[in-house]
Amino acid sequence: MDKIPFPRPDDPLMSARQKAVEEAGGNGFMAVAATHAALLMAQGAGRLVRASGDRGVVAVLDQRLATARYGGYLKASLPDFWYTTDRNQVRKSLAAIDAVAKQAEAE
């Protein structure tokens, strides 16, 4: 995912929902925009992992997942993944997945 899938700020329906939540005393961003983004992120990750034996990397390239206050909320919406910001560790993980796949093909 190249960016967190927040709704467009000019979306009239989402803006109206956020405003209604704020007028009721809530946090419109968290109740509407962050919830919408969390749902889309979970759906995207779910497309990769369909069975317990599936392997892969879900890469979120948007730094806000690691730095913004709502990052923890978004991470909590994802399946129970191992989390890292270390690019070298990601490369090692992908190499290990590739080696296992190649070994399975050879058998």
DAMO-V962813 format. One record per helix or strand. SS is the DSSP state (H for helix, E for strand). FROM is the first residue (numbers start at 1). TO is the last residue. If there is no record, write none. Layout:
SS:FROM:TO / SS:FROM:TO
This chain:
H:12:23 / H:28:48 / H:64:67 / H:71:76 / H:87:106
